[in-house]
Amino acid sequence: MSTKLTGVELRHIEMPLVAPFRTSFGIATTREALLLRVVTGAGEGWGECVAMASPLYSSEYADAAADVLRRHLVPALAAVDRLDAVAVAPALAPFQGHRMAKAALEMGVLDAELRAEGRPLARELGAVRDRVACGVSVGIMDCVPALLDSVAGYLDAGYVRVKLKIEPGWDVEPVRAVRERFGDEVALQVDANAAYTLADARHLARLDPYDLLLIEQPLPEEDILGHARLARLIRTPVCLDESITSARAAADAIRLDACAIVNIKPGRVGGYLEARRVHDVCVAHGVPVWCGGMLETGLGRAANVALAALPGFTLPGDTSGSDRYYRTDITEPFVVRDGHLTVPTGPGLGVEPLETELGEATRRIEWIPSQASW
């Protein structure tokens, strides 16, 4: 189904986290997110931009995403005569970067298209499972006892994999403590968010005895060759996150032996259709993938769960339940049962924003009509 764009509503929301979430690049106490309500001749769809409030995880941030959508991306999409999800990326290709903003726009168009046709996103992407295994990401804590209490709570809640955020000064000790407390049977991995350099290789090798599933993005985003060298110096499998910005980037990293595993974040690669291409490249090379998280609301979480049901997602992702981050989500909450989340089966994303909850989280709204004069 193809149609014209009617307009896009930008909705800035703010949701308090249940607890501060600390990584190597900062501490978050709230999630400021940008939602898109995309209106086409066929209907409406929702997109979620995963850019953060500040350019810390990546060069993108929410206000910049809103600006590029307003000035460039929405007008470009409005000029497309036969609009469907497949047409979004080519229409936006002349504009460099801004993958998270592009991904949100594509997500909204895709949701509108699939809702109009009564087709679930999971089936559209090629899902083979009706539920996905859930991992949880545990932030950097003030002390090891607090970390152990947090991990115990998540294991009691049924999560089947634990990811520990690490940084220099908070790495070997917390990993050792978690292994000693909970044993080797716990699936455990670490995420550095690019906090180390190749000079830290000997230190990172001290994590090898703890039988980790992987170490995620230890070096800076651009340092693909450094990751390839590091992979030869440590036994723990190297997984790339920030470095994987497209299917081509994934193919290059795999060819250079810079990673043994890939974390797929749809916002980071420009959308769910490109995320599927990254998945296909990795499957073709025998590289396992998993779905990363960006503190999404229930809208983004629904789409991530659909993606994680594809066959190459053989490792549990950061597809945690809504209550991991939010006391109140803007959709019906995702609840972990037996370590898994159910894949939505309704048309499109399969979830809808709750009017009251969405209203309470909303800080400002802007409507961008397709017929505006830019």
DAGI-V456895 format. One record per residue. N is the residue number from 1. RES is the residue in one letter. OMEGA is omega in whole degrees, 0 to 359 (none if undefined). D_FIRST is the distance of its C-alpha to the first C-alpha in Angstrom with 1 decimal. Layout:
N:RES:OMEGA:D_FIRST  N:RES:OMEGA:D_FIRST
This chain:
1:M:178:0.0  2:S:186:3.8  3:T:179:6.8  4:K:175:10.5  5:L:176:12.7  6:T:180:15.2  7:G:181:17.5  8:V:174:18.7  9:E:174:21.6  10:L:182:24.0  11:R:177:26.1  12:H:180:29.2  13:I:177:30.6  14:E:182:33.8  15:M:178:34.7  16:P:176:38.2  17:L:180:38.5  18:V:178:40.8  19:A:177:43.0  20:P:181:43.2  21:F:186:41.2  22:R:174:43.2  23:T:180:42.1  24:S:181:43.9  25:F:175:42.2  26:G:181:42.9  27:I:178:43.1  28:A:174:40.3  29:T:175:41.2  30:T:175:38.0  31:R:173:34.4  32:E:186:33.0  33:A:178:29.3  34:L:177:26.5  35:L:178:23.5  36:L:169:20.4  37:R:184:18.5  38:V:182:15.3  39:V:178:14.2  40:T:177:11.0  41:G:181:10.2  42:A:183:8.1  43:G:183:11.2  44:E:175:13.4  45:G:182:13.9  46:W:173:17.2  47:G:178:18.4  48:E:177:22.0  49:C:186:24.0  50:V:178:26.8  51:A:180:29.2  52:M:182:32.6  53:A:181:34.8  54:S:181:36.8  55:P:183:36.2  56:L:176:38.1  57:Y:179:35.8  58:S:180:34.0  59:S:181:34.2  60:E:173:31.3  61:Y:195:32.1  62:A:182:30.3  63:D:177:31.6  64:A:177:30.9  65:A:178:27.3  66:A:181:27.1  67:D:182:28.8  68:V:174:26.6  69:L:183:23.4  70:R:187:25.1  71:R:192:26.6  72:H:191:24.2  73:L:179:21.0  74:V:176:19.4  75:P:179:20.6  76:A:180:19.2  77:L:179:15.7  78:A:181:16.2  79:A:181:16.9  80:V:184:13.6  81:D:182:12.1  82:R:188:8.6  83:L:165:8.2  84:D:187:6.6  85:A:181:9.3  86:V:182:10.6  87:A:187:11.3  88:V:184:13.4  89:A:177:16.5  90:P:180:17.0  91:A:183:16.8  92:L:185:19.4  93:A:180:21.5  94:P:182:24.1  95:F:186:25.2  96:Q:175:27.6  97:G:178:27.6  98:H:184:26.3  99:R:182:24.3  100:M:176:24.4  101:A:178:23.1  102:K:180:20.2  103:A:180:19.5  104:A:180:19.5  105:L:177:16.9  106:E:180:14.6  107:M:180:15.3  108:G:178:14.4  109:V:180:11.0  110:L:179:10.4  111:D:179:12.1  112:A:181:10.2  113:E:183:6.7  114:L:177:8.9  115:R:181:10.9  116:A:183:8.5  117:E:178:7.8  118:G:184:11.5  119:R:178:11.7  120:P:178:14.6  121:L:182:14.8  122:A:180:17.8  123:R:179:16.3  124:E:182:13.4  125:L:180:16.3  126:G:181:18.6  127:A:178:21.1  128:V:180:24.1  129:R:177:26.0  130:D:172:25.9  131:R:183:28.2  132:V:179:29.3  133:A:187:32.8  134:C:168:33.7  135:G:180:35.9  136:V:179:37.3  137:S:184:38.2  138:V:183:41.7  139:G:177:42.8  140:I:184:46.1  141:M:178:48.8  142:D:182:52.2  143:C:182:54.1  144:V:179:53.8  145:P:178:54.8  146:A:177:51.9  147:L:182:49.6  148:L:177:51.0  149:D:180:50.6  150:S:180:47.0  151:V:179:46.3  152:A:180:48.2  153:G:180:46.1  154:Y:177:42.8  155:L:176:44.2  156:D:179:45.4  157:A:174:42.0  158:G:180:40.8  159:Y:187:39.1  160:V:177:39.4  161:R:180:39.5  162:V:174:41.2  163:K:178:40.5  164:L:171:43.3  165:K:179:42.8  166:I:174:45.7  167:E:178:47.4  168:P:184:50.9  169:G:177:53.4  170:W:182:51.1  171:D:185:50.2  172:V:183:52.8  173:E:179:54.6  174:P:178:51.7  175:V:178:50.3  176:R:182:53.8  177:A:180:54.2  178:V:179:50.9  179:R:181:51.9  180:E:182:55.4  181:R:190:54.3  182:F:173:51.5  183:G:185:52.3  184:D:184:50.6  185:E:179:48.2  186:V:176:46.0  187:A:190:43.0  188:L:175:43.6  189:Q:182:42.2  190:V:181:42.7  191:D:184:40.7  192:A:184:42.5  193:N:173:39.8  194:A:187:41.5  195:A:185:44.8  196:Y:173:47.1  197:T:180:48.2  198:L:177:49.3  199:A:179:52.9  200:D:186:52.1  201:A:181:51.5  202:R:178:54.8  203:H:181:54.2  204:L:177:50.7  205:A:177:52.3  206:R:175:54.2  207:L:185:51.0  208:D:183:51.1  209:P:187:53.5  210:Y:170:51.2  211:D:179:48.7  212:L:175:45.6  213:L:184:42.1  214:L:166:41.5  215:I:188:42.2  216:E:174:39.1  217:Q:180:39.1  218:P:186:42.8  219:L:181:43.0  220:P:185:41.2  221:E:186:37.6  222:E:189:38.7  223:D:179:41.4  224:I:180:39.8  225:L:176:43.1  226:G:176:44.9  227:H:178:42.8  228:A:178:43.5  229:R:179:47.2  230:L:181:47.1  231:A:178:45.5  232:R:185:48.6  233:L:179:50.9  234:I:179:49.7  235:R:180:49.0  236:T:180:46.3  237:P:178:42.8  238:V:176:41.1  239:C:178:37.5  240:L:178:35.6  241:D:184:33.4  242:E:182:33.6  243:S:185:34.1  244:I:184:30.8  245:T:181:28.3  246:S:175:26.0  247:A:179:25.8  248:R:178:28.2  249:A:178:30.6  250:A:180:30.5  251:A:179:31.4  252:D:181:34.2  253:A:179:35.6  254:I:181:35.7  255:R:180:37.3  256:L:183:39.9  257:D:179:40.7  258:A:179:40.0  259:C:175:38.3  260:A:183:38.4  261:I:179:35.6  262:V:171:32.5  263:N:179:31.3  264:I:172:27.5  265:K:184:26.5  266:P:180:22.8  267:G:183:23.9  268:R:183:26.6  269:V:176:24.5  270:G:175:21.6  271:G:184:19.0  272:Y:178:18.0  273:L:175:16.3  274:E:177:19.7  275:A:177:21.6  276:R:178:20.2  277:R:176:21.5  278:V:177:24.8  279:H:184:25.0  280:D:177:24.5  281:V:182:27.2  282:C:178:29.6  283:V:180:29.2  284:A:180:29.9  285:H:179:33.1  286:G:181:34.2  287:V:179:33.8  288:P:178:33.0  289:V:172:30.7  290:W:186:30.4  291:C:178:28.3  292:G:181:30.1  293:G:179:30.0  294:M:181:30.3  295:L:183:31.5  296:E:167:28.0  297:T:179:27.5  298:G:178:25.9  299:L:179:22.4  300:G:180:23.0  301:R:179:25.1  302:A:180:22.4  303:A:179:20.2  304:N:179:23.3  305:V:177:24.3  306:A:179:21.0  307:L:184:21.6  308:A:178:25.2  309:A:176:24.5  310:L:190:23.6  311:P:183:26.6  312:G:180:28.1  313:F:186:28.8  314:T:176:32.3  315:L:178:34.0  316:P:181:33.7  317:G:176:31.9  318:D:181:32.5  319:T:183:30.2  320:S:176:33.0  321:G:181:33.0  322:S:185:32.4  323:D:174:36.2  324:R:184:36.9  325:Y:190:36.2  326:Y:172:35.7  327:R:179:37.7  328:T:177:34.9  329:D:179:31.2  330:I:172:28.6  331:T:169:26.7  332:E:187:28.4  333:P:170:30.5  334:F:185:29.9  335:V:179:33.1  336:V:176:34.6  337:R:182:36.0  338:D:176:38.1  339:G:185:36.9  340:H:169:33.2  341:L:179:30.1  342:T:178:27.7  343:V:179:24.1  344:P:183:21.8  345:T:179:20.0  346:G:180:18.1  347:P:180:14.4  348:G:179:13.5  349:L:181:16.9  350:G:177:18.6  351:V:179:21.0  352:E:173:21.4  353:P:174:24.0  354:L:189:27.2  355:E:183:28.0  356:T:182:31.7  357:E:178:31.6  358:L:179:29.0  359:G:181:31.1  360:E:181:34.2  361:A:187:32.8  362:T:177:31.4  363:R:175:33.6  364:R:183:31.7  365:I:177:28.4  366:E:178:27.0  367:W:178:24.2  368:I:181:22.7  369:P:183:21.1  370:S:183:18.9  371:Q:180:21.3  372:A:177:24.4  373:S:181:26.8  374:W:none:27.2
